[in-house]
Amino acid sequence: MIAWLLWLPRNADVAKAAADEVARMDKRPSLSGGAIRLRELLLQLIDGAGLPKYGRA
């Protein structure tokens, strides 16, 4: 998660970037344990920003 945050451009909309990443992850047929946890963290970030939740549960 830290590496992902550091990768973002300085003025990035972090919640939007998180939503984009979740959408990208949801295109994969399956996720490993670490990726599932990362997705959960990204969804928490989206939820905290008040963006609508979407994608796999």
C-alpha positions as CSV (number, residue, x, y, z in Angstrom):
1,M,0.0,0.0,0.0
2,I,2.8,2.4,0.8
3,A,4.5,1.7,-2.5
4,W,1.2,2.4,-4.3
5,L,0.7,5.7,-2.5
6,L,4.3,6.8,-3.2
7,W,3.8,5.9,-6.9
8,L,0.9,8.4,-7.3
9,P,1.7,11.8,-8.7
10,R,1.9,14.6,-6.2
11,N,-1.5,16.2,-6.8
12,A,-3.4,12.9,-7.5
13,D,-6.9,12.4,-6.3
14,V,-6.0,9.4,-4.1
15,A,-9.6,8.1,-3.7
16,K,-10.1,8.2,-7.5
17,A,-6.8,6.5,-8.0
18,A,-7.9,3.8,-5.5
19,A,-11.2,3.4,-7.4
20,D,-9.3,3.0,-10.6
21,E,-7.0,0.4,-9.1
22,V,-9.9,-1.6,-7.7
23,A,-11.5,-1.5,-11.1
24,R,-8.2,-2.8,-12.6
25,M,-8.0,-5.6,-10.0
26,D,-11.6,-6.6,-10.6
27,K,-10.7,-7.4,-14.3
28,R,-8.5,-10.3,-13.1
29,P,-10.2,-13.7,-12.8
30,S,-8.8,-14.2,-9.2
31,L,-6.7,-12.5,-6.6
32,S,-4.1,-13.8,-4.2
33,G,-4.3,-13.2,-0.4
34,G,-2.1,-10.1,-0.5
35,A,-4.0,-8.6,-3.4
36,I,-7.3,-9.3,-1.7
37,R,-6.1,-7.4,1.4
38,L,-4.8,-4.6,-0.7
39,R,-8.2,-4.4,-2.4
40,E,-9.9,-4.2,1.0
41,L,-7.6,-1.3,2.0
42,L,-8.3,0.5,-1.2
43,L,-12.1,0.1,-0.7
44,Q,-11.7,1.5,2.8
45,L,-9.9,4.5,1.3
46,I,-12.7,5.0,-1.3
47,D,-15.4,4.6,1.4
48,G,-13.6,7.2,3.6
49,A,-13.7,9.7,0.7
50,G,-17.4,9.1,0.2
51,L,-17.1,7.6,-3.3
52,P,-19.6,4.9,-4.3
53,K,-18.4,1.3,-3.7
54,Y,-18.4,-1.0,-6.6
55,G,-16.9,-4.1,-8.0
56,R,-16.6,-7.5,-6.4
57,A,-17.5,-7.9,-2.7
